[in-house]
Amino acid sequence: MPRSTVARIDLDALRANYRKACELAGGAEVMAVVKADGYGHGIARIASALANIVPKYAVACIEEAWAIRAAGQAQPVVLLQGVHAAGDLADCVQNNFEPVLHGEHQLAWMEQGGAVPAFWLKVNTGMNRLGFRAEDLPAVMAKLEKMGATSRLLGFVSHFACADDAGSTMTLAQTANFEAATSPWPSMMKSVGNSAAHFIPGQPLFDWSRPGIMLYGGSPIVGKTGPELGLEPVMTLEAPLITTRVVKAGESVGYGAAWVAERDTRMGMVAVGYGDGYPRHAGTDTPAAIAGCRIRLIGRVSMDMLAVDLSNAPEAMVGDPVELWGRTVGIDEVASCAGTISYELLTGLTSRVPRISR
Ligand SMILES: *Cc1c(COP(=O)(O)O)cnc(C)c1O
């Protein structure tokens, strides 16, 4: 019998969230971002579940694009970091991978190698991670023209630094910068929006949006949960109670004796810990649930288990499944208790946890 610690993946919820992104995208087409193993859900499973409804996938690097092909899916795959080596350009041509060209070194590889796939050009509008500055675009475009590569250019992309803050003026400034920089080439497509941009009223998404976290039900907006934004949780992390006991008033539980019972308390141990990717920084009072009833963590999270207060769930018995996040306890709530974001919890779930989809 395998340990019954599992991540249940609800593929109907995934598809509902994708449809929600399409609604919010107005007229823009929507590519599904499935990098980092489909945000921890399993890239093959996620790409296959979306295969009939998405026109394009996006991933960080070519290895992830190969994983989509290995799963049997044939749509174009955008490589958000472009190619990491000159030799990958020919693979892009042959396999319908669309790299993002973001730096001079990649331009040189294209110039030298001859193979020019359909590609996107990244404009740095203020994020300052990747991309050409607006003022350098004319020179880059002239170079591409000289190489005969402009016919393969699909369009311009950029990325927002502060879209998770719905009131940020930086997003407005980046959008204006992007529109001005790309205006000399009006026939090119444009793409700027991650999940957060779908929730900013009046934010243009241009031709293609690129949602990731919202497809998985996580909130892209600071201070809001996924369900508050109309998103359905896709993953439920579940682990069994493996023992229960009463700790007496004045006794402590777990490492560092970090939690001390104020009164006699019935508690339980749950078979999940930071070795599974459950965040060690989730402290006492982080929510969990048992049979739809909310309970709370007590003490420190260990590698393989954590402690819960069963005062709210007097019927709970060994073997009962505990929800660590899912429909009763939102992943955004757990993330906020751990001082992080749902992205990190989802992508941090380790391979010890089997993913089971329905
Ligand atoms: C990861 C990523 C996205 C998706 O971001 P979410 O916040 O998960 O929606 C979009 N665009 C780029 C360039 C990315 O790297």
The ligand as a Gaussian input file, in Angstrom:
#p B3LYP/6-31G(d) Opt

LIG

0 1
 C        5.574000      32.585000     -16.013000
 C        5.257000      33.619000     -17.010000
 C        3.927000      33.953000     -17.305000
 C        2.767000      33.419000     -16.484000
 O        2.713000      34.130000     -15.283000
 P        1.541000      33.919000     -14.201000
 O        1.776000      34.985000     -13.201000
 O        1.730000      32.548000     -13.644000
 O        0.270000      34.052000     -14.939000
 C        3.696000      34.829000     -18.347000
 N        4.723000      35.389000     -19.042000
 C        6.013000      35.128000     -18.754000
 C        7.093000      35.786000     -19.550000
 C        6.323000      34.245000     -17.722000
 O        7.604000      34.004000     -17.438000

